[in-house]
Amino acid sequence: MNRIRLTPILLCVFAMLGLVKPFAARDRAAPSPLPAPYQKWLDEDVLYIITDEERAEFAKLDSDTQRDKFIEDFWQGRSPKATPSANPFKEEHYRRLAYVNQHFAASIPRWKIDRGRIYILYGPPDEREEHSANTNPNLAPDASSIRGYRTETWRYNFIPGLGRNVFFDFFDKCQCGKFELYHDPTTKRPRPHTGKV
């Protein structure tokens, strides 16, 4: 019986000493979820182009007015010569999102698949080769893990930070249009293929 009476007293003592946070303080510290349009903007619209610092800054904002201002500044910073009626970077970004969702087949949202991510980040490739199963002449002998699947190779003449003649190799493992990245040049590993596209 004495043990039961001591527990609330000990909690009060610990709370006063700062060892246990009072319930009210814990509730106040919990961030409220973002309204749906802002969460969608963060998780879908700019997922691949927002920096970790920008994401953290956005999460700290308290009002929709602040969030709207952040979004306006976000696009303005990526296209400094933009006007209120035209922002070339923003327009191209949303064009790429629309293209991906309209043209790439998959059972999940197209912007989530590897081809969607690469297209959103770098735009249309300068060259694109598609091969049905076992017909890609550029596959090296050590690429046996993707033999038997449809493959697609994208080549970009130049990507800032990655250089010239940048290749992305995809394969359709599920045979459902969800092409997965087999070779990702952003990892700086050598391309496991031979030949040219």
Helices and strands as residue ranges (DSSP letters): H 2-17, H 23-29, H 36-40, I 41-45, H 52-59, H 64-78, H 88-103, G 110-112, H 114-122, E 127-131, G 141-146, E 150-159, E 163-172, E 180-183, G 185-187
